[in-house]
Amino acid sequence: MEKIKISLILSFIILILIVFTLQTSAAAAIRVMAAASLQEPLNEIKEKFEIENTNSELEINYAGSQALFSQIKLGVEFDLFLSANLHYLDQLKKENLVTKDKIFAKNELIIIINSRNKKVANLKQLLNSDYSLLIGAESVPVGDYTVKMFNQYLKSISNKEKRQKLKNNFDSAVVSREFDVKSVLNKVKLGAAEAGIVYLSDYNQDENLHKVEIPAEYNIEASYYLGLSQQSQTEAVKFYNYILSPTAQEIFAKYNFKQVKINE
């Protein structure tokens, strides 16, 4: 009888330890809301961070920055928000949902052409061709940057008739406005459209795509911002700092993101 009691007590203690361990593990989980264009470098950064911090687990949700913003506004809990523009992060700061923020990378736009199609050399040729075009919706950072880039290009054309013709060409060429940049990339690869406008970091020497650079005088520099939630735990702060570390910055550079001066 005494042995049974001891066994029950030991079983109870073990159960308490298991529950405590599970609670501790759950508390260490870090929920990251990240712009879709960050998927490749952030997956690599996640792997390195978890190896170096064995008690931490990262849960990363990738989507367009506007979709992530909407999820947070609806009450989805998060520790870090990595946005492809400042606008959505600023909105969360105004509502005291973000306590700390920092710019951590930059990007720029490029044109991608499905490699099965005849290539064009520049933006002007693209707009004077009969190519179908995919871009981001204007509520998505990449779509907003695309419209701004195109408007800057139009301003450089002094002839009013030529300017209007190119605008009409652009409007008729766009067959879809996607809700994240990866949709633009993947659909052009699959041939749903002949061309698309994405970030430089999305290209990565893909043999299925031909890259056309956009001149700096028209291009838009995209800045990425990192925000820390008011409710973030210690492990989340650790990952916030890790993204700003030389290790993570080297990985972003590997995927064609432009580095920034972290101490600015």
C-alpha atoms as a printed R data frame, in Angstrom:
    type eleno elety resid chain resno      x      y       z
1   ATOM     1    CA   MET     A     1  0.000  0.000   0.000
2   ATOM     2    CA   GLU     A     2  2.845  2.335   0.935
3   ATOM     3    CA   LYS     A     3  4.532  1.586  -2.396
4   ATOM     4    CA   ILE     A     4  1.332  2.485  -4.248
5   ATOM     5    CA   LYS     A     5  1.137  5.814  -2.410
6   ATOM     6    CA   ILE     A     6  4.769  6.618  -3.236
7   ATOM     7    CA   SER     A     7  4.189  5.655  -6.852
8   ATOM     8    CA   LEU     A     8  1.140  7.925  -7.054
9   ATOM     9    CA   ILE     A     9  3.048 10.808  -5.475
10  ATOM    10    CA   LEU     A    10  5.939 10.346  -7.911
11  ATOM    11    CA   SER     A    11  3.516 10.178 -10.847
12  ATOM    12    CA   PHE     A    12  1.866 13.389  -9.641
13  ATOM    13    CA   ILE     A    13  5.244 15.148  -9.346
14  ATOM    14    CA   ILE     A    14  6.235 13.991 -12.841
15  ATOM    15    CA   LEU     A    15  2.915 15.268 -14.207
16  ATOM    16    CA   ILE     A    16  3.499 18.670 -12.596
17  ATOM    17    CA   LEU     A    17  7.008 18.808 -14.092
18  ATOM    18    CA   ILE     A    18  5.673 17.951 -17.555
19  ATOM    19    CA   VAL     A    19  2.992 20.649 -17.344
20  ATOM    20    CA   PHE     A    20  5.569 23.173 -16.099
21  ATOM    21    CA   THR     A    21  7.941 22.269 -18.954
22  ATOM    22    CA   LEU     A    22  5.175 22.647 -21.528
23  ATOM    23    CA   GLN     A    23  4.146 26.005 -20.099
24  ATOM    24    CA   THR     A    24  7.753 27.189 -20.112
25  ATOM    25    CA   SER     A    25  8.186 26.076 -23.727
26  ATOM    26    CA   ALA     A    26  4.950 27.778 -24.748
27  ATOM    27    CA   ALA     A    27  6.034 30.981 -23.023
28  ATOM    28    CA   ALA     A    28  9.276 30.961 -25.008
29  ATOM    29    CA   ALA     A    29  7.490 30.718 -28.378
30  ATOM    30    CA   ILE     A    30  7.981 33.914 -30.384
31  ATOM    31    CA   ARG     A    31  5.228 34.869 -32.846
32  ATOM    32    CA   VAL     A    32  6.580 36.848 -35.797
33  ATOM    33    CA   MET     A    33  4.400 38.586 -38.394
34  ATOM    34    CA   ALA     A    34  6.620 39.136 -41.439
35  ATOM    35    CA   ALA     A    35  6.215 40.636 -44.914
36  ATOM    36    CA   ALA     A    36  6.104 37.926 -47.598
37  ATOM    37    CA   SER     A    37  9.230 39.257 -49.327
38  ATOM    38    CA   LEU     A    38 11.297 38.360 -46.238
39  ATOM    39    CA   GLN     A    39 10.541 34.641 -46.367
40  ATOM    40    CA   GLU     A    40 13.848 33.242 -47.671
41  ATOM    41    CA   PRO     A    41 16.301 35.213 -45.491
42  ATOM    42    CA   LEU     A    42 14.081 35.066 -42.415
43  ATOM    43    CA   ASN     A    43 13.748 31.273 -42.624
44  ATOM    44    CA   GLU     A    44 17.542 31.040 -42.605
45  ATOM    45    CA   ILE     A    45 17.812 33.524 -39.730
46  ATOM    46    CA   LYS     A    46 15.175 31.554 -37.797
47  ATOM    47    CA   GLU     A    47 17.179 28.347 -38.179
48  ATOM    48    CA   LYS     A    48 20.375 29.967 -36.899
49  ATOM    49    CA   PHE     A    49 18.633 31.695 -34.014
50  ATOM    50    CA   GLU     A    50 16.957 28.502 -32.801
51  ATOM    51    CA   ILE     A    51 20.262 26.607 -32.920
52  ATOM    52    CA   GLU     A    52 21.915 29.301 -30.824
53  ATOM    53    CA   ASN     A    53 18.899 29.677 -28.492
54  ATOM    54    CA   THR     A    54 17.632 26.156 -27.827
55  ATOM    55    CA   ASN     A    55 14.871 27.301 -25.454
56  ATOM    56    CA   SER     A    56 13.295 29.542 -28.086
57  ATOM    57    CA   GLU     A    57 10.854 28.621 -30.829
58  ATOM    58    CA   LEU     A    58  9.845 30.960 -33.642
59  ATOM    59    CA   GLU     A    59  6.421 30.921 -35.277
60  ATOM    60    CA   ILE     A    60  6.539 33.036 -38.447
61  ATOM    61    CA   ASN     A    61  3.430 34.111 -40.333
62  ATOM    62    CA   TYR     A    62  4.214 35.426 -43.834
63  ATOM    63    CA   ALA     A    63  1.766 37.613 -45.759
64  ATOM    64    CA   GLY     A    64  1.456 41.060 -47.293
65  ATOM    65    CA   SER     A    65  2.172 43.780 -44.737
66  ATOM    66    CA   GLN     A    66 -1.392 45.081 -45.060
67  ATOM    67    CA   ALA     A    67 -2.823 41.602 -44.299
68  ATOM    68    CA   LEU     A    68 -0.600 41.226 -41.231
69  ATOM    69    CA   PHE     A    69 -1.616 44.692 -40.052
70  ATOM    70    CA   SER     A    70 -5.292 43.745 -40.397
71  ATOM    71    CA   GLN     A    71 -4.743 40.529 -38.428
72  ATOM    72    CA   ILE     A    72 -3.058 42.430 -35.593
73  ATOM    73    CA   LYS     A    73 -5.880 44.999 -35.565
74  ATOM    74    CA   LEU     A    74 -8.370 42.136 -35.244
75  ATOM    75    CA   GLY     A    75 -6.594 40.955 -32.117
76  ATOM    76    CA   VAL     A    76 -4.093 38.353 -33.327
77  ATOM    77    CA   GLU     A    77 -1.305 38.201 -30.743
78  ATOM    78    CA   PHE     A    78  2.233 38.882 -31.944
79  ATOM    79    CA   ASP     A    79  5.713 39.568 -30.617
80  ATOM    80    CA   LEU     A    80  7.354 41.150 -33.657
81  ATOM    81    CA   PHE     A    81  6.026 42.794 -36.807
82  ATOM    82    CA   LEU     A    82  8.357 43.060 -39.818
83  ATOM    83    CA   SER     A    83  6.769 45.443 -42.307
84  ATOM    84    CA   ALA     A    84  7.804 46.331 -45.856
85  ATOM    85    CA   ASN     A    85  6.922 49.965 -45.197
86  ATOM    86    CA   LEU     A    86  6.649 52.431 -42.318
87  ATOM    87    CA   HIS     A    87  2.946 53.201 -42.758
88  ATOM    88    CA   TYR     A    88  1.514 50.073 -41.114
89  ATOM    89    CA   LEU     A    89  4.041 50.110 -38.292
90  ATOM    90    CA   ASP     A    90  3.236 53.759 -37.571
91  ATOM    91    CA   GLN     A    91 -0.456 52.904 -37.290
92  ATOM    92    CA   LEU     A    92  0.332 50.268 -34.648
93  ATOM    93    CA   LYS     A    93  2.582 52.703 -32.779
94  ATOM    94    CA   LYS     A    94 -0.231 55.265 -32.646
95  ATOM    95    CA   GLU     A    95 -2.440 52.652 -30.990
96  ATOM    96    CA   ASN     A    96  0.335 51.711 -28.535
97  ATOM    97    CA   LEU     A    97  0.567 48.168 -29.909
98  ATOM    98    CA   VAL     A    98  4.268 48.585 -30.732
99  ATOM    99    CA   THR     A    99  6.749 49.809 -28.166
100 ATOM   100    CA   LYS     A   100 10.048 49.754 -30.052
101 ATOM   101    CA   ASP     A   101 10.952 49.893 -33.741
102 ATOM   102    CA   LYS     A   102 13.921 50.059 -36.102
103 ATOM   103    CA   ILE     A   103 14.672 50.046 -39.819
104 ATOM   104    CA   PHE     A   104 16.621 46.863 -40.594
105 ATOM   105    CA   ALA     A   105 16.879 46.472 -44.396
106 ATOM   106    CA   LYS     A   106 16.181 48.125 -47.734
107 ATOM   107    CA   ASN     A   107 15.123 46.891 -51.149
108 ATOM   108    CA   GLU     A   108 14.305 48.155 -54.643
109 ATOM   109    CA   LEU     A   109 12.010 47.275 -57.527
110 ATOM   110    CA   ILE     A   110 12.841 45.272 -60.641
111 ATOM   111    CA   ILE     A   111 10.897 44.010 -63.649
112 ATOM   112    CA   ILE     A   112 10.777 40.248 -64.168
113 ATOM   113    CA   ILE     A   113  9.984 38.642 -67.519
114 ATOM   114    CA   ASN     A   114  8.993 35.014 -67.971
115 ATOM   115    CA   SER     A   115 12.078 33.545 -69.707
116 ATOM   116    CA   ARG     A   116  9.927 31.869 -72.376
117 ATOM   117    CA   ASN     A   117  8.972 35.288 -73.742
118 ATOM   118    CA   LYS     A   118 10.877 37.790 -75.817
119 ATOM   119    CA   LYS     A   119 12.939 39.942 -73.501
120 ATOM   120    CA   VAL     A   120 12.716 43.716 -73.195
121 ATOM   121    CA   ALA     A   121 15.680 45.910 -72.240
122 ATOM   122    CA   ASN     A   122 14.008 48.611 -70.175
123 ATOM   123    CA   LEU     A   123 10.789 50.037 -68.746
124 ATOM   124    CA   LYS     A   124 10.001 52.017 -71.893
125 ATOM   125    CA   GLN     A   125 10.163 48.900 -74.089
126 ATOM   126    CA   LEU     A   126  7.970 47.019 -71.641
127 ATOM   127    CA   LEU     A   127  5.288 49.714 -71.743
128 ATOM   128    CA   ASN     A   128  5.413 49.848 -75.534
129 ATOM   129    CA   SER     A   129  5.091 46.082 -75.870
130 ATOM   130    CA   ASP     A   130  1.899 44.043 -75.665
131 ATOM   131    CA   TYR     A   131  3.057 42.205 -72.546
132 ATOM   132    CA   SER     A   132  0.581 41.310 -69.828
133 ATOM   133    CA   LEU     A   133  1.709 42.634 -66.449
134 ATOM   134    CA   LEU     A   134  1.226 41.619 -62.816
135 ATOM   135    CA   ILE     A   135  1.774 44.110 -60.005
136 ATOM   136    CA   GLY     A   136  0.925 44.378 -56.306
137 ATOM   137    CA   ALA     A   137 -2.337 45.906 -55.138
138 ATOM   138    CA   GLU     A   138 -1.856 49.507 -54.036
139 ATOM   139    CA   SER     A   139 -2.635 48.578 -50.413
140 ATOM   140    CA   VAL     A   140  0.440 46.301 -50.476
141 ATOM   141    CA   PRO     A   141  3.826 48.033 -50.077
142 ATOM   142    CA   VAL     A   142  5.209 46.610 -53.350
143 ATOM   143    CA   GLY     A   143  2.087 47.822 -55.191
144 ATOM   144    CA   ASP     A   144  2.314 51.274 -53.641
145 ATOM   145    CA   TYR     A   145  6.009 51.485 -54.570
146 ATOM   146    CA   THR     A   146  5.200 50.331 -58.130
147 ATOM   147    CA   VAL     A   147  2.644 53.111 -58.656
148 ATOM   148    CA   LYS     A   148  5.055 55.705 -57.252
149 ATOM   149    CA   MET     A   149  7.852 54.434 -59.496
150 ATOM   150    CA   PHE     A   150  5.635 54.529 -62.566
151 ATOM   151    CA   ASN     A   151  4.435 58.061 -61.772
152 ATOM   152    CA   GLN     A   152  8.043 59.234 -61.412
153 ATOM   153    CA   TYR     A   153  8.812 57.722 -64.801
154 ATOM   154    CA   LEU     A   154  5.816 59.497 -66.393
155 ATOM   155    CA   LYS     A   155  6.947 62.845 -64.943
156 ATOM   156    CA   SER     A   156 10.221 62.493 -66.834
157 ATOM   157    CA   ILE     A   157  8.360 62.506 -70.179
158 ATOM   158    CA   SER     A   158  7.740 66.067 -71.328
159 ATOM   159    CA   ASN     A   159  5.508 65.222 -74.291
160 ATOM   160    CA   LYS     A   160  1.938 65.108 -73.002
161 ATOM   161    CA   GLU     A   161  0.654 62.752 -75.712
162 ATOM   162    CA   LYS     A   162  3.496 60.258 -75.200
163 ATOM   163    CA   ARG     A   163  2.957 60.437 -71.447
164 ATOM   164    CA   GLN     A   164 -0.763 59.702 -71.796
165 ATOM   165    CA   LYS     A   165 -0.071 56.854 -74.246
166 ATOM   166    CA   LEU     A   166  2.322 55.169 -71.801
167 ATOM   167    CA   LYS     A   167 -0.165 55.569 -68.970
168 ATOM   168    CA   ASN     A   168 -2.884 53.964 -71.086
169 ATOM   169    CA   ASN     A   169 -0.477 51.161 -72.034
170 ATOM   170    CA   PHE     A   170  0.342 50.541 -68.378
171 ATOM   171    CA   ASP     A   171 -3.314 50.472 -67.316
172 ATOM   172    CA   SER     A   172 -4.282 48.059 -70.089
173 ATOM   173    CA   ALA     A   173 -1.229 45.832 -69.511
174 ATOM   174    CA   VAL     A   174 -2.050 45.152 -65.855
175 ATOM   175    CA   VAL     A   175 -4.094 41.945 -65.724
176 ATOM   176    CA   SER     A   176 -4.082 41.528 -61.934
177 ATOM   177    CA   ARG     A   177 -3.078 43.338 -58.744
178 ATOM   178    CA   GLU     A   178 -1.899 40.788 -56.184
179 ATOM   179    CA   PHE     A   179 -2.051 40.955 -52.388
180 ATOM   180    CA   ASP     A   180  1.583 39.959 -51.800
181 ATOM   181    CA   VAL     A   181  4.769 40.090 -53.833
182 ATOM   182    CA   LYS     A   182  5.265 36.290 -53.860
183 ATOM   183    CA   SER     A   183  1.995 35.928 -55.762
184 ATOM   184    CA   VAL     A   184  3.343 38.248 -58.469
185 ATOM   185    CA   LEU     A   185  6.613 36.308 -58.610
186 ATOM   186    CA   ASN     A   186  5.074 32.833 -58.733
187 ATOM   187    CA   LYS     A   187  2.365 33.700 -61.242
188 ATOM   188    CA   VAL     A   188  4.898 35.183 -63.667
189 ATOM   189    CA   LYS     A   189  6.983 32.005 -63.285
190 ATOM   190    CA   LEU     A   190  3.929 29.910 -64.107
191 ATOM   191    CA   GLY     A   191  3.094 32.064 -67.141
192 ATOM   192    CA   ALA     A   192 -0.091 33.666 -65.795
193 ATOM   193    CA   ALA     A   193  1.399 36.938 -67.079
194 ATOM   194    CA   GLU     A   194  4.446 37.726 -69.174
195 ATOM   195    CA   ALA     A   195  5.954 40.275 -66.802
196 ATOM   196    CA   GLY     A   196  5.710 41.519 -63.232
197 ATOM   197    CA   ILE     A   197  7.190 44.083 -60.874
198 ATOM   198    CA   VAL     A   198  8.738 42.668 -57.694
199 ATOM   199    CA   TYR     A   199 11.617 43.372 -55.319
200 ATOM   200    CA   LEU     A   200 15.234 42.771 -56.263
201 ATOM   201    CA   SER     A   201 15.447 40.279 -53.367
202 ATOM   202    CA   ASP     A   202 12.779 38.101 -55.034
203 ATOM   203    CA   TYR     A   203 14.888 37.414 -58.127
204 ATOM   204    CA   ASN     A   204 17.824 35.336 -56.805
205 ATOM   205    CA   GLN     A   205 19.202 34.375 -60.248
206 ATOM   206    CA   ASP     A   206 16.083 32.383 -61.170
207 ATOM   207    CA   GLU     A   207 16.590 30.641 -64.520
208 ATOM   208    CA   ASN     A   208 12.864 30.870 -65.288
209 ATOM   209    CA   LEU     A   209 12.962 34.646 -65.148
210 ATOM   210    CA   HIS     A   210 14.721 37.458 -66.945
211 ATOM   211    CA   LYS     A   211 15.521 40.524 -64.839
212 ATOM   212    CA   VAL     A   212 15.189 44.093 -66.105
213 ATOM   213    CA   GLU     A   213 16.597 46.800 -63.859
214 ATOM   214    CA   ILE     A   214 14.724 50.047 -63.279
215 ATOM   215    CA   PRO     A   215 16.884 53.216 -63.429
216 ATOM   216    CA   ALA     A   216 17.627 54.753 -60.042
217 ATOM   217    CA   GLU     A   217 16.001 58.070 -60.976
218 ATOM   218    CA   TYR     A   218 12.608 56.327 -61.244
219 ATOM   219    CA   ASN     A   219 13.068 53.485 -58.781
220 ATOM   220    CA   ILE     A   220 11.747 53.526 -55.221
221 ATOM   221    CA   GLU     A   221 13.819 52.477 -52.245
222 ATOM   222    CA   ALA     A   222 11.739 50.216 -50.022
223 ATOM   223    CA   SER     A   223 12.557 50.352 -46.308
224 ATOM   224    CA   TYR     A   224 11.750 47.481 -43.938
225 ATOM   225    CA   TYR     A   225 10.842 48.166 -40.323
226 ATOM   226    CA   LEU     A   226 10.928 45.930 -37.279
227 ATOM   227    CA   GLY     A   227  8.439 46.519 -34.464
228 ATOM   228    CA   LEU     A   228  8.304 44.963 -31.002
229 ATOM   229    CA   SER     A   229  4.920 44.342 -29.376
230 ATOM   230    CA   GLN     A   230  4.040 45.883 -26.027
231 ATOM   231    CA   GLN     A   231  3.439 42.342 -24.689
232 ATOM   232    CA   SER     A   232  6.696 40.836 -25.966
233 ATOM   233    CA   GLN     A   233  8.653 38.471 -23.734
234 ATOM   234    CA   THR     A   234 12.406 38.459 -23.095
235 ATOM   235    CA   GLU     A   235 13.021 35.901 -25.848
236 ATOM   236    CA   ALA     A   236 11.243 38.144 -28.362
237 ATOM   237    CA   VAL     A   237 13.500 41.058 -27.428
238 ATOM   238    CA   LYS     A   238 16.443 38.738 -27.982
239 ATOM   239    CA   PHE     A   239 15.219 37.936 -31.512
240 ATOM   240    CA   TYR     A   240 14.560 41.642 -32.179
241 ATOM   241    CA   ASN     A   241 18.230 42.318 -31.417
242 ATOM   242    CA   TYR     A   242 19.327 39.260 -33.406
243 ATOM   243    CA   ILE     A   243 17.690 40.629 -36.579
244 ATOM   244    CA   LEU     A   244 19.813 43.752 -36.141
245 ATOM   245    CA   SER     A   245 22.985 41.720 -35.552
246 ATOM   246    CA   PRO     A   246 25.808 41.314 -38.130
247 ATOM   247    CA   THR     A   247 24.878 37.616 -38.500
248 ATOM   248    CA   ALA     A   248 21.326 38.392 -39.636
249 ATOM   249    CA   GLN     A   249 22.416 41.402 -41.704
250 ATOM   250    CA   GLU     A   250 24.814 39.197 -43.694
251 ATOM   251    CA   ILE     A   251 21.952 36.831 -44.488
252 ATOM   252    CA   PHE     A   252 19.757 39.695 -45.712
253 ATOM   253    CA   ALA     A   253 22.636 40.856 -47.949
254 ATOM   254    CA   LYS     A   254 22.976 37.322 -49.335
255 ATOM   255    CA   TYR     A   255 19.379 37.604 -50.596
256 ATOM   256    CA   ASN     A   256 19.986 40.987 -52.292
257 ATOM   257    CA   PHE     A   257 18.588 43.188 -49.546
258 ATOM   258    CA   LYS     A   258 20.433 46.452 -49.074
259 ATOM   259    CA   GLN     A   259 22.032 46.794 -45.672
260 ATOM   260    CA   VAL     A   260 21.420 49.778 -43.449
261 ATOM   261    CA   LYS     A   261 23.456 51.397 -40.716
262 ATOM   262    CA   ILE     A   262 21.841 49.901 -37.653
263 ATOM   263    CA   ASN     A   263 23.166 52.623 -35.330
264 ATOM   264    CA   GLU     A   264 21.538 55.409 -37.377
